[in-house]
């Protein structure tokens, strides 16, 4: 085991992308997690004894923790990092210092993310400023940072540029190529006239806008359907427009099958107080399976995907623009190549290991 990753909320895609020589501890599981994926992988629930055992491994070089702007998890991450710093030298066979790294994708402005007491004109700015400074200072514990989007990198540089100057960092957007489970896609193959919505039908995921845009687009009259794959099924799905169906808690294998056959994935995210789309797993998985994707400029990947022939960017919350985007996505994709260059989780881990090795002078 060369790297250890501590994941706050485990989901199937995290296990699928695990690089070799990585162990994974998780503190909770998402509803879409397929436990059968754990077989023959070093994946287990988090506990303090499990963390201590992992830190005893003489081959361990790097600890990956949650990102700083995930504030509740960052407090826990600091505990893990401090424990690694304190315990590692005490283990007789573990002389190598464990580096600490994070993968940052938070796209909501750091000042908004850390703002407190907005209705208190005197106390609010002081507390918010102190939280900003404390977060930046705590980032000095990090040896390396990889930003998953250009938007996330710019966000962190605006707020924490002074701290990042002391830390090796790079922007490595996720790979949008063939799915690691399903393999390459036959680009000439026929696709079903289906628009796929993956995730909980919520306001921040733009579900209401999507329903309105779906009716406006006239897609049903042209033989299209919209399939909602809801991992939780916590809400009623009455009164949906014609042509819209729901599948509740589909198994991971079925999700892959839906992505292999659907023509379009819709991810019309809308910014909400305290939340902004970071990357969007449906966007990544849709492109990895050969789907066209309709999304909004809220995703942190928007600056990188402007020329991507498989992506249709729309204005967040604009029903007319989203309806037009759906119609464009249902048409054949324009010819052309994108300048986008993506990276696997293995690429990210390899960059971290090279970066911390250079920092050590090894």
FIDOGU-437293 format. One record per residue: y, x, z of N, C-alpha, C in turn. Coordinates in steps of 0.02 Angstrom, whole numbers, plus 50000, padded with zeros to 5 digits. Atoms other than C-alpha are relative to their C-alpha. Last residue first. Example, Ala and Ser with C-alpha at 12.3 -4.5 7.8 and 13.67 -1.06 7.14 Angstrom:
499414995849997499475068450357500554996150037499415004550000497755061550390500605004550000
This chain:
500704998650015505995071249819499864998649927500054993550031507855072849857499305002149985500314995349954507825058849983499995007149973499554999549941509095049049881499725004950051499434995750018508115052949723500465000950059500254993250007506535046049803500565004849983500054997349932507495030749862499715007049999499344999449969508055027249685499965003150069499654994350031506365030849604500675001250035500354994049979505495019249727500315006349971499884998749929506785005649702499695006650021499314997549995506685007149513500175001650072500004993150025504775005649520500715003050004500294995849948504934990149630500005007349978499534999749944506114982049506499745004650054499444995750020505004986449358500505000850057500244993149998503494979049448500545005049979499974998049930504474963149478499755007250007500505003149957504684962249290500125002150072500434995449962506274966649198499524996150043500215001949933507364958449066499495004850030500564995649982508394963748916499814998750072500245000249931509534950948834499405004650010499944993249972510264956348668499745000450071499554999349943509614940148593500025007350022500284996449943508874938648420500535000450054499604994749969509244926448281499655003050060500284993350009508694910448198500455005150035499694995950053509284894148271499675006849996499574994749974508034884048374500315004049943500274993250004507364868548291500505005250024500014997650069508144852448357499695007049997500565003450033507674845348527499955001949926500634996849979508784858248611499404996949966500054993450033510294852348511499345003450017500115001150071509994834148563499935006749963500685002350008509804839348745499844999049926500444994349991511414849348736499274998249992499964996150062512344834348664499545006150004500355004050051511724823848810500015003749933500724999349988512254837848929499594996049950500194993350022513994838548853499255001150009499954999850073514194819748871499775006749972500555003850029513544819849050500015000349924499705003450058514714833849108499444996449963499775006749983514094838349283500304996049943500335003449943513984856849244500314993250014499545000249943514614861549069499684996150057499565005849998513184865448951500455000450061499585000349940512214880948899500484994149995499415004150013510814879148771500384999450066499635002849943509534893148781500604996149975500415005149968508174897548653500374996350056500125005750045509344906848534499604994350032500735001050003510014918148674499854993849959500234999350069511804923148633499254998749992499565003350048512654916848792499755000349928500405004250046511164921548900500424996649946500484996050037511844936249001499664996149944499664994850038513444928149065499535004049955499595002650055512434912449109500365005449961500194996750063511144922149212500434997749941499744993250001511974917649377499835003849937500494994849987511604899449338500325006949996500054998549928513104887849351499505005550014499694993549988513474888449163499995001950074499285000049995512264874149140500265007050014499774998749932510484872549078500764999750001499335002849994509514866548927500215001050073499765001849934508004877748896500724997449995499284999650000506944879648739500254997450068499605006150005505134882348784500735001749985499805001650068504114897948742500394993649992500535003950034503134899548904500214997749931500614996050000504204913648976499434996449965499954994950053505764904048922499365004249997499965003350065505264889049027500025005049943500685002050020504704899849172500004996449933500414994150013506384908649185499314998049974499724996450058507414892849167499555005849981500175003750061506284882849284500265003449937500684998650021506454896949414499804996049938500335006250021508334895049421499315001549973500284998850066509424910549433499724993549973500034992750002510594908049580499745002349932500624997550031511154890049566500025007549996499924999250072512604886849684499365002849972500574998550044512594880249862500235000849928500484995449970513744878950013499425002049956499734996149944514644863549949499465004350032499885004349943513764858549786500305004150057499804996849937513744866749615500144994650053499305001549984512794857149481500175003250067499764999049931511154862549400500754998850007499275001050001510644855249232500335000650068499804997749933508894862949222500764999550005499315001649980508024854649074500125002350072499935000449927506464862448996500744998750015499354998749968506124858748812499924999650076499534996650045504634858748693500635002450036499355003250006503264854848819500465004049954499995005250052501514861448783500684996749990500274997650064501374878148872500084994949945499534995350030502544872649012499755002649932499415003850022501474857449050500505004649964500205003850059499904868249056500594996049972500054995450057500744880649174499824996249936499324998150017501244866249288500005004849941499725005350041499464859649280500725001549980500314999550067498774876349340500274994649954499684994650037500014876049485499725000649930500264993349984499394859249544500325005349955500524997650046500554844249513499755006950022500394994349975501444838249671499465002249951499864997549932502064821449603499505005550018500634997649972502084817949416500165003350067500004995249945503544807249360499285001950018500585000749955503894797949198500015005650051500044995249945505504795249099499404998450043500224993550025505434786748928499945005350053500585000350045506464771748979499835007049975499905002350069507694775749118499344999949960499884994550046507124777049299500094997449929499415000950041507334761849411500175005749954499905006550032506114767049545500625000049956499804998750069505674785149582500064993349962500255005050047505584784449770500285001449930499555005750013505924800449864499674995249951499745002749938504834813549949500444993949990500095007250004503774817049796500274996450061500015003049934503694835249848499864992549998500484996749955503314846049696499924996550067499694999949934504144833849573499515003050050500534997149958503634837249393500305001250069499764997049938504814825449300499405002450040500504999749947504284821749120500285003850060499784995349948505574816248993499514999650058500075002449931504914808148834500265005450047500044995049947505364810048650499894996650068500694998549980504934798048510499925005250054500284995150047506604797548419499315002450022500055003250066507154781548505499705004749949500585004550000506754789748672499914996749932500614996350011507954804048634499394995449997500405003750048509474792848614499325003249986500234995650054510544806148699499614996349946499474999150049511514793748806499755003849938499875006550032509974787948901500515000749944500605001850036509474805948937500104993349962499984996650065511254810548982499394998249958499475003150040511284797449121500025003149930500215006850016509604803149189500524996549955500534999750051510114821449175499774993049981499684998650065511754818549267499485000049944499625006050020510804810549410500335000849933500475005150023509554824949414500374993649978499735003850056510874838549416499584994249976500374998250060509884850649523500204995849939499804993350018511214848949657499625002649939499334999950028510994830149659500195006949976499455000049951509134831049684500675000349965499445003650032507534827349587500584999250050499825006049964506444840849668500594996549967499664999449935505814853249542500164993350031500414997149948505324855449360500395000450065499564998549943506124844049230499545002250057500314999149934505164844549066500535001750052499524996249959505794837548901499725000250071499935001249928504334832348792500545004450028499305002049992504134830748604500144997850072499935007149989502484840348611500744998250008499875001949930502554857648537500054992450005499645006349989501784863748375500074998650074500395005849979501274882048362500444993950012500065004750055502274894548261499644993650019499355002750019502904904148412499974994949945500015000650072501144906348479500654996649978499975006850027501534911348658499985000349924499525001450054501024927648739499934993049972499984995250056500054927648904500494997849946500215003250063499654912749016499995004849940500635003649991499704921349187499734997649933500514995249979501034934849162499324996750010500235001349933502084922549062499435004850019500625003849990502754930348903499814999350074500524999550050504564936248904499384996150018500075006850026506044930949009499464999849946500295000550066506024946449117499924992749980500725001250006507164945149266499774999849927500155007150007508894953349267499254998949989500625000650038508974971449329499824992649995500095006950022510734975649390499384999949955500045001050072510754991949489499934992649986500095006950023511084998649663500004999749924500194999950071511015014649765499874992849978500685002350013511945011849928499855000449926500444995749961513495020350000499264998549986499894993050021514665013349868499545004850037500464998250054513854996449902500115007149976500664998649973514724995250071499525002349945499954994149956516484997050000499325001850029499984993950040516084985049858500005006350042500304994549962515584971549982500005006649961499975000849927516564955949934499795006350038499355002549977517014958649752500055000050076499514994650008515504969649720500694997850023500074995249945514344956449793500515005749995499865003449937514954942649677499985005050058499275000649995514984954049526500214996850066499714993349992513174958949555500754999750008500124997849931512644940949583500305006850012499585004049955513454935249420499925002250072499324997350003512664949549322500464996350048499575002850052510974943449381500675003750000500395003450052509474949649479500414997049944499715006650013510434962549579499624996849942500035002150070509364976949641500294993049996499905007150016509884985049804499904999049926499955001750071509335001749878500064992449992500024994050040509385010850045500104998549926500395000250062509954996050147500035006749964500704998549984510524998650327499565000249937500084992849999512314999750262499305002150020500304997850063512134981350221499925007549996500735000149992512464977950406499645002149936500214994449958514264983550383499245000250008499924993750037514524971750237499775005950040500524999950051513804957050335500045006549959500644998649967514874961150486499435000349949500024992949980516444962350380499335001850031500014996150062516134945450297499945007550016500675000750028515694937350463499935004149936500464996049958517284944350540499294999649973499874992950016518314937450395499535004550040500284998750067517524920250415500095007349980500734999849995517864920250602499685001649933500184994249959519694924850577499245000750004499934993850038519954912750431499795006250040500454999450058519214898150530500075006549962500654997049982520084900950697499575001349939499914993549968521864898250635499335003450014499584995450039521734884350506500105006850032499624996749947520254875550590500425005549969499485004649976519574862950464500415002950057499485001050050518634876350367500564995450023499445003849972517704881350527500564998949949500145004349943516574894350444500644996650024499445003549969516584903150276499764995550057499924997949930515134914950243500564996450036500655000049966514514907250080500075001450075500195006949987516274903050023499354999750040499515002649953516844921150044499844992650016500164997849932515234927149963500484997350052499524995149976515554916749807499875001750073499425003349969513964907149766500465005350029499495001050050512844917249649500624996450027499535005249978511594924349772500614999849954499845004550056510334934449670500504994650020499455004749985510004949749779500174995849938499885002850067508354959249779500504994350009499955007350009508294969749938500144998449927499695002350062507784987149992500044992449999499905007349998507334996650150500394997949938499355002350026506605014250142500024992450003500045005950043505155019050255500704997949978499545005449981505285036850321499934994249951499515001950050503745047350285500434994250025499404995849995502895054550439500554997949952499495003150043501625040750457500665003850006500184998850070500035049050522500544997549952500164993050015500675051350701499855001349926500705000250021501545034350714499815006949975500454999549942503125036450817499274999949981500094993049979504235040650667499515000850058500334995750049503895023250594499925007250023500724998949989504285013450750499705005249954500184997649933506185014450763499265001950006499664993849984506705013550580499775002950067500284994850042505395000450539500315006850015500674998449974505924990050688499685005549959499914995949940507744991250632499325001950030499764993350020507284985150458500085004650060500554996450032506244970550523500205007249983500494998349948507624965350642499415003949971499734994349963508904966450503499535002050056500124993950039507814955150397500265006250035500694997949989507814942050534499855006449963500044998149929509714941250531499295002350016499744993249995509644941250341499985002550072500554995350011508514925950343500235007250007500495000949947509864915150422499435005049993499764997849934511214922450309499484999350055500455005049974510414922150138500045000750076499655006449999511954931850089499544994150014499495000849947511134948150144500344993250002499344997550018509554946850035500534998250052499575005150030507824944950108500715002649990499805005449955506804960650144500454995149962499545004650033505824973350043500144994150046500025006749971505064987850143500524995749964499425004450007504715004050050499874993150029499374996750017503635019550063500614995450004499435004650008502005014050145500655003949989499805000350070500605026650113500634995749989499664993850020500425031350297500255000049928500324997450061500065013250344500365006249977500434994349983500705011050522499685003249939499574994149992502135000050462499605006250019499794997750066500854987450399500425006350005500584996950034500044986350570500195002649931500114993549969501754983550650499405003549967499484995350024502134969650527499895006950029500154998450070500474961050561500515004849972500554995150003500784962450750499815001949928499764993449980502494954150724499435005250003500014999649927501744939850627500255006950018499644995049961501984934550447499844999250074499425002549962500644924650358500325005550041500185003049936499534934250236500634997450036499505005149983499494940750058499784996750064499804998649930498564956750012500584995550019499324997249993497784949649855500165000850073500004993050023495934946849813500715003049999500644996550004496144928049832500085006949970500024994749951497924922949874499375004349994499724993950028498104913149712499955005950049500534996550035496914899849780500255006649969500324995149956498274895349905499445003749965500725000950012499314887049768499635005450040500414994049993501104885949832499264998349992500354998750062502084871149760499535006050005500495005250016502564864049929499605001649937499715005750037503404880149980499444995149983500235001250068502584891150112500374994149969500155007050014503274898850271499804999349927499855003849939503524915850355499894992649992499565005750010502684926150219500084996150065500015004249940501974943750225500484994249989499515005349993501584952450060499884996150065500235005149953500724968750022500564995050012499525003549958501114978749865499634995250047499824996049940500034992249786500554996750042500534996549963500004983349618500285003750060500234993850032501464972049572499435003150039500104994349956501574954049635499785006249961499634994250025502194942349497499915006350043500194998350069500884928849522500345006349976500664996849999501124928949711499805002349930499924993649965502994925649697499335003750001499744995050047502694912349563500085006850033500534997350043501574902549682500265005649955500165004650054502914900249815499525003549952500474997950053503164908649983499904994449949500325006150023504724904650084499555001749940499865005749956505424918750192499624993649980499745005750038504544932850098500134994250048500005005649953504264949750181500374994249967499495005050011503794962650049499934994450051500125006049961502854978550089500584995349989499435004249983502774993049967499774993950039499384996250003501625008049941500614995950020499405004250000500005000050000500625004450000
